[in-house]
Amino acid sequence: MGAIDYQTLIPNNVNLADDRRLQRALGRWQPNYLEWWNEMGPDGFQTKDIYLRTAISADRQGWAHFDYVRMPEYRWGIFLAEPDPNRKIHFGDHMGQDVWQTVPGEYRNVLRRVIVTQGDTEPASVEQQRQLGNTAPSLYDLRNLFQVNVEEGRHLWAMVYLLHSYFGREGRDEAEELLCRRSGDEDKPRILDAFNQPCDDWLSFFCFTMFADRDGKYQLASLAESAFDPLARTCRFMLTEEAHHLFVGDKGMERIIRRSAELTRLDPNGEARNQGGIDLPTIQRFINFWFSYCLDLFGSEISTNAADYFGHSLKGRFQEARRYDEHTALNQFKTFTVASAGKLTTEEAPLRNAMNEVLRDDYISDCQTAVRRWNKAIKKIGVDFEMALPNRRFHRRQGLYAEQNFDLEGNPITEAEFEANRDVWLRTDADLAYVRTLMKPCHEKGKIANWIAPPRNGVDGKPFEFEYVRLV
């Protein structure tokens, strides 16, 4: 199962050749996917040779191969992690039973909805980032953008495989719809709001891969616990690829912050903008915007759907089997902070109903770890500034805190107070306009734009000066 068959039209490690019906269905979907890719994928670079990695095995050792490839010729396919013949359901009401190799009828609709929602995020991010290659700060970053893009495309394939294989006509129709929605389209937008937000500058891109792709990590990890074994194995392998996307976001943000601090020190007035950089307060406002949007991706703090997903053994907590001793989450409660009459109070909810918030807790802790690293870089350069994540109640549009107003620390405030501080806390049109003035391509080998620091290491053991994209 680990080896991937590349001698077939659709690379796979699921013995696709043995299922003629599925092979025909996916063969009909493939040209539509390529049409979508050529229309909505990276603009202006489809004929260029890109130094990309391609999965050659689904095990953890030596799973990827690096070489030049043109993106439309990238071998997208269907890759699942190795099966565990002894795997049992390890949480929820079905704990102790054998995992499912087919979809139980009573969970058919909810599993399809989960898979479609996850699948919709994959092409959405490619669409959001379509124009970024034209303003890449270096060939290294250009290559990393395209690696993220082609792997988001492969993750779409992963979800489409599940829809075609296990959900019949309804699944095939949903797979077609995944190619019809468009990020930001007024009539047919993507399902989740964060994936309809413009991402047309590189500070936004690094914020997106830092925060939105990190949400993806936790969503995929929770689905990797699922009793539906094909979904669990699909997500386990997707996590192997997703790690690079998180690296791009985390290190990209660190490099911009580090360069901003350097330019702040260099300027006599301590103004990074005077030196052609992005000042630290502007970066903070971008962080506030994207982090708060991505918190909404986890859903409502108290959710009957979350309780059902856990109870039905469809979606576990992050690293459920490894981190928890008790796996039913019954007769347990979680405390929430809520705002009432302008004051903060606490309430309790059954733990199962709070599973979205449990996942959000782990996500916030993970993001805080990255912010601490960024602040160490600022301090090492000698600039008196600290980045911070806003409170989880700030600028929310879903859940307990939607349609309420809070400051960065999560204190209740009036709408007038929020509006008076909006431009201090959240990126402004002027911020976006300034950042876009810096978005000039730097496509010369070994060169990099002034507003971002070079990486400490290259890709696949290659130096930063390597020709990661052949433009000629």
C-alpha positions in Angstrom: 0.0 0.0 0.0 2.9 2.4 0.7 4.2 2.5 -2.9 2.3 4.7 -5.4 1.5 3.5 -8.9 2.6 6.2 -11.4 2.1 4.0 -14.4 -1.6 4.9 -14.6 -3.5 7.9 -15.7 -4.4 8.7 -12.0 -1.5 8.0 -9.7 -2.7 6.1 -6.6 -2.0 3.5 -3.9 -5.6 2.3 -3.6 -5.6 -0.3 -6.4 -7.7 1.9 -8.6 -7.1 -0.4 -11.5 -9.3 -3.0 -9.8 -12.4 -0.8 -9.7 -13.4 0.0 -13.3 -16.5 2.0 -12.3 -14.5 4.3 -10.0 -11.7 4.6 -12.5 -14.1 5.7 -15.2 -15.9 8.2 -12.9 -12.6 9.8 -11.8 -11.4 9.8 -15.4 -14.4 11.9 -16.3 -13.7 14.3 -13.4 -10.0 14.7 -14.2 -10.3 16.8 -17.4 -12.7 19.1 -15.5 -10.1 19.5 -12.7 -7.4 20.3 -15.2 -9.7 22.9 -16.8 -10.3 24.5 -13.4 -6.5 24.4 -12.7 -5.6 26.1 -15.9 -8.4 28.7 -15.4 -8.0 29.4 -11.7 -4.5 28.1 -10.8 -1.3 30.2 -10.6 -1.4 32.9 -13.3 1.5 33.2 -15.7 3.7 30.3 -14.7 1.9 27.2 -16.0 4.6 26.6 -18.7 7.6 27.1 -16.3 9.7 24.4 -14.8 9.3 24.4 -11.0 11.4 22.5 -8.5 8.6 20.6 -6.8 8.3 17.6 -4.5 6.0 14.7 -5.5 4.9 11.9 -3.3 6.3 8.5 -4.3 5.3 6.6 -1.1 2.7 7.0 1.6 5.0 5.9 4.4 7.0 8.4 6.4 10.5 7.5 5.2 11.6 8.8 1.8 8.1 9.6 0.7 8.9 12.5 -1.6 10.9 13.1 -4.8 12.2 16.5 -5.9 12.5 17.5 -9.6 11.5 20.1 -12.1 8.0 19.8 -13.3 5.5 22.1 -15.1 2.5 22.5 -12.8 -0.3 21.3 -15.2 1.8 18.1 -15.6 2.1 17.5 -11.9 1.0 14.0 -11.1 -2.0 14.6 -8.8 -3.5 11.5 -7.4 -5.0 9.5 -4.5 -2.7 8.6 -1.6 -3.8 7.0 1.7 -1.7 6.2 4.7 -0.9 2.6 5.4 -3.8 0.7 6.9 -3.7 -0.7 10.4 -5.4 -4.1 10.3 -5.9 -4.1 14.1 -7.2 -0.5 14.3 -10.3 -0.1 16.6 -12.6 2.8 17.2 -11.0 4.6 20.2 -13.5 7.3 21.1 -17.2 8.1 21.3 -20.2 5.8 21.5 -18.7 3.2 19.1 -15.4 2.9 21.1 -13.9 -0.6 21.0 -15.6 -1.7 17.7 -13.8 -2.3 14.4 -13.3 0.8 12.3 -15.6 1.1 9.3 -14.5 0.5 5.8 -17.9 1.6 4.4 -20.1 4.5 5.4 -22.8 3.6 7.9 -26.2 4.7 6.5 -27.1 6.7 9.5 -24.0 8.9 9.1 -24.0 9.2 5.4 -25.2 12.8 5.2 -23.1 14.2 8.0 -19.9 12.5 6.7 -20.6 13.8 3.2 -21.0 17.3 4.6 -17.7 17.1 6.5 -15.8 15.9 3.4 -17.3 18.5 1.2 -16.5 21.3 3.6 -12.9 20.2 3.9 -12.7 19.6 0.2 -14.0 23.1 -0.6 -11.2 24.8 1.3 -8.5 23.2 -1.0 -9.3 24.8 -4.4 -10.4 28.0 -2.6 -6.9 28.7 -1.3 -5.5 28.2 -4.8 -8.0 30.7 -6.2 -7.2 33.2 -3.5 -3.4 33.0 -4.3 -3.7 32.9 -8.0 -1.9 36.2 -8.7 0.8 36.0 -6.0 3.5 34.5 -8.3 3.6 37.8 -10.2 4.9 39.6 -7.1 7.0 36.9 -5.4 9.9 38.3 -3.3 12.3 35.6 -4.5 12.5 32.4 -6.5 12.6 30.5 -3.3 9.3 32.0 -2.2 7.8 31.5 -5.7 8.7 27.8 -5.6 7.2 27.5 -2.1 3.9 29.1 -3.2 3.6 26.7 -6.1 4.4 23.7 -3.8 1.5 24.8 -1.6 -0.8 25.3 -4.6 -0.2 21.9 -6.2 -0.6 20.1 -2.8 -3.8 21.9 -2.1 -4.9 20.6 -5.5 -3.9 17.1 -4.4 -5.9 17.5 -1.2 -8.9 18.3 -3.3 -8.3 15.0 -5.1 -8.2 13.2 -1.7 -11.7 14.4 -0.8 -13.0 13.8 -4.3 -11.8 10.2 -4.2 -13.9 9.7 -1.0 -17.0 11.3 -2.5 -16.7 9.2 -5.6 -15.9 6.0 -3.8 -18.4 6.0 -1.0 -21.3 8.4 -1.7 -22.6 7.4 -5.2 -24.4 9.9 -7.4 -24.6 12.4 -4.6 -20.9 12.2 -4.1 -20.2 12.7 -7.8 -22.4 15.7 -7.9 -20.7 17.2 -4.9 -17.3 16.6 -6.6 -18.5 18.6 -9.6 -19.7 21.4 -7.4 -16.2 21.7 -5.8 -15.0 22.9 -9.2 -17.9 25.3 -9.7 -17.7 27.5 -6.6 -15.2 30.4 -6.6 -13.4 32.2 -3.8 -15.0 35.6 -3.3 -17.7 35.1 -5.9 -20.9 37.0 -4.9 -23.2 34.4 -6.4 -21.4 31.1 -5.7 -18.7 31.7 -3.0 -16.7 29.1 -1.2 -18.4 27.6 1.9 -16.2 29.2 4.7 -15.8 32.9 4.9 -12.1 33.0 5.5 -11.6 31.4 2.1 -13.5 34.2 0.4 -11.2 36.9 1.7 -8.7 38.5 -0.7 -5.1 37.1 -0.4 -3.3 39.2 -3.0 -0.2 40.3 -1.2 2.6 38.3 0.4 2.0 39.4 4.0 -1.6 38.2 3.6 -0.3 34.9 2.1 2.1 34.2 5.0 -0.7 35.1 7.5 -3.0 32.8 5.6 -0.6 29.8 5.5 0.3 30.5 9.2 -3.3 30.7 10.5 -5.7 29.2 8.0 -3.5 26.2 7.1 -2.8 25.7 10.8 -6.6 25.4 11.3 -6.4 22.8 8.5 -3.8 20.9 10.5 -6.2 20.6 13.5 -9.3 19.8 11.3 -7.4 17.1 9.5 -5.9 15.7 12.7 -9.4 15.4 14.3 -10.7 13.6 11.2 -7.6 11.4 11.2 -9.1 9.9 14.4 -12.4 9.0 12.6 -14.0 5.6 12.8 -14.5 5.8 9.0 -11.1 4.4 8.2 -10.7 5.6 4.6 -11.2 9.2 5.8 -8.8 8.7 8.7 -6.1 7.3 6.4 -6.6 10.0 3.8 -6.2 12.7 6.4 -3.1 11.1 8.0 -1.3 11.4 4.7 -2.6 14.9 4.0 -1.0 16.0 7.3 2.3 14.8 5.9 2.0 17.3 3.1 0.3 20.0 5.2 3.4 20.4 7.4 5.2 22.2 4.6 2.4 24.7 4.3 2.6 25.5 8.0 6.4 25.9 7.7 5.9 28.4 4.8 3.5 30.5 6.9 5.4 30.4 10.2 8.9 31.1 8.7 7.5 33.6 6.2 6.0 35.6 9.0 9.3 35.3 11.0 11.3 36.5 8.0 9.1 39.6 7.4 9.1 40.4 11.2 12.9 40.0 11.4 13.5 42.2 8.4 11.1 44.8 9.8 13.0 44.9 13.0 16.3 45.3 11.1 14.9 48.2 9.1 13.5 49.8 12.3 17.0 49.7 13.8 18.5 51.0 10.6 16.2 54.1 10.3 17.2 57.2 12.4 13.6 57.7 13.3 12.8 54.0 13.9 10.4 53.8 10.9 10.7 50.7 8.9 8.5 52.2 6.2 11.1 54.9 5.6 13.5 52.1 4.7 11.1 50.3 2.3 9.9 47.7 4.8 6.6 46.8 6.5 6.5 48.3 10.0 5.8 46.1 13.0 2.4 47.7 13.9 1.1 47.1 10.4 2.2 43.4 10.6 0.3 43.2 14.0 -2.9 44.5 12.4 -2.6 41.9 9.7 -2.2 39.2 12.4 -5.2 40.5 14.2 -7.3 40.3 11.0 -6.3 36.8 9.9 -6.1 35.2 13.3 -9.6 36.3 14.2 -11.1 35.2 10.9 -9.4 31.8 11.3 -10.8 31.3 14.8 -14.2 31.2 13.2 -13.2 28.2 11.1 -13.6 26.0 14.2 -17.3 26.8 14.4 -19.4 27.7 17.4 -18.1 27.3 20.9 -21.1 25.3 22.0 -22.3 23.0 19.2 -24.7 20.1 19.0 -23.0 19.2 15.7 -19.7 18.9 17.4 -21.2 16.7 20.1 -22.7 14.5 17.5 -19.5 14.2 15.5 -17.6 13.1 18.7 -20.4 10.9 20.0 -20.8 9.1 16.7 -17.0 8.6 16.5 -16.7 10.6 13.4 -14.3 13.3 14.6 -12.1 13.1 17.6 -10.0 15.6 19.5 -6.5 16.5 18.4 -4.3 13.4 18.9 -7.2 11.7 20.7 -5.6 8.3 21.2 -2.2 9.7 22.3 -3.2 12.6 24.6 -6.3 11.5 26.4 -7.0 8.7 28.9 -10.8 9.0 28.9 -12.4 8.9 25.4 -16.2 9.1 26.0 -16.3 12.8 27.2 -19.4 11.9 29.1 -20.3 13.6 32.5 -17.6 16.2 31.9 -17.9 19.9 31.4 -16.0 22.8 30.0 -16.2 26.4 31.3 -16.7 29.3 29.0 -16.3 33.0 29.5 -19.3 34.9 28.2 -20.3 38.5 28.0 -23.6 39.6 29.6 -24.7 43.2 30.2 -21.2 44.5 29.4 -19.5 42.2 32.0 -17.7 38.9 31.7 -19.1 35.8 33.5 -18.7 32.1 33.2 -20.9 29.3 32.1 -20.5 25.5 31.8 -21.4 23.3 28.8 -21.2 19.5 28.4 -17.7 18.6 27.1 -19.1 16.9 24.0 -20.9 20.1 23.0 -17.6 22.0 23.5 -15.4 20.0 21.2 -14.9 22.9 18.8 -13.6 24.9 21.6 -11.3 22.1 22.8 -9.8 22.1 19.3 -9.6 25.9 19.2 -7.7 25.8 22.5 -5.0 23.6 21.0 -4.8 25.8 17.9 -4.4 29.0 19.9 -1.6 27.4 22.0 0.2 26.3 18.8 -0.1 29.8 17.4 1.2 31.3 20.6 4.3 29.1 20.3 5.1 30.7 16.9 4.5 34.2 18.2 7.0 33.6 21.0 9.6 32.6 18.5 8.9 35.8 16.4 9.3 37.9 19.5 12.6 36.3 20.3 13.8 37.4 16.8 12.7 41.0 17.4 14.4 41.1 20.8 17.6 39.6 19.5 17.8 42.5 17.0 17.2 45.0 19.8 13.8 46.5 19.0 11.3 47.2 21.7 8.2 45.6 20.3 6.2 42.4 20.9 3.8 40.7 18.7 0.6 39.3 20.3 -2.4 37.3 19.4 -5.7 39.1 20.0 -8.1 37.5 22.5 -10.3 34.8 21.1 -13.4 37.0 21.6 -12.0 39.8 19.4 -13.6 40.5 16.0 -15.6 37.3 15.8 -18.4 36.6 13.4 -19.5 33.2 14.6 -20.3 31.6 18.0 -20.8 33.1 21.4 -19.0 36.3 20.6 -20.5 37.1 17.2 -22.2 40.5 16.9 -20.6 41.7 20.2 -17.7 44.1 20.6 -14.5 43.3 22.5 -11.0 44.9 22.6 -7.8 43.1 21.9 -7.7 41.7 25.5 -11.3 40.4 25.2 -12.9 43.0 27.4 -16.5 44.0 26.4 -16.7 47.4 24.8 -19.4 49.4 22.9 -19.7 49.4 19.2 -18.7 53.1 19.2 -15.5 52.2 21.1 -14.7 49.4 18.7 -15.2 51.6 15.6 -13.1 54.3 17.2 -10.2 51.8 17.4 -10.8 49.7 14.3 -8.0 51.3 12.3 -5.6 50.8 15.2 -6.5 47.1 15.7 -7.2 45.8 12.2 -5.5 46.3 8.8 -6.8 49.3 6.9 -7.3 50.1 3.3 -4.2 52.4 3.7 -2.2 49.5 5.1 -3.2 47.3 2.2 -2.4 50.0 -0.3 1.1 50.5 1.2 1.9 46.8 1.4 0.9 46.5 -2.3 3.3 49.2 -3.3 6.1 46.8 -2.0 4.8 43.9 -4.0 7.3 44.0 -6.8 8.6 40.8 -8.3 12.2 39.8 -7.5 12.7 36.8 -9.8 16.5 37.0 -10.2 18.4 34.0 -8.9 19.9 34.6 -5.5 18.1 38.0 -5.0 15.3 38.9 -2.6 13.0 41.8 -2.0 14.0 44.4 0.6 11.0 43.9 2.9 11.7 40.3 3.8 14.8 38.5 5.1 16.2 35.5 3.2 15.6 32.0 4.6 18.2 30.4 6.8 18.1 27.3 4.6 16.9 26.3 1.1 14.8 23.5 -0.1 15.9 19.9 -0.4 19.4 20.7 0.8 19.8 23.3 -2.0 21.1 26.8 -1.2 18.9 29.9 -1.4 20.7 30.9 -4.6 19.5 27.7 -6.4 17.3 28.2 -9.5 14.0 27.0 -7.9 12.0 28.3 -10.9 13.3 28.3 -14.4 11.7 31.4 -15.9 13.6 31.3 -19.2 
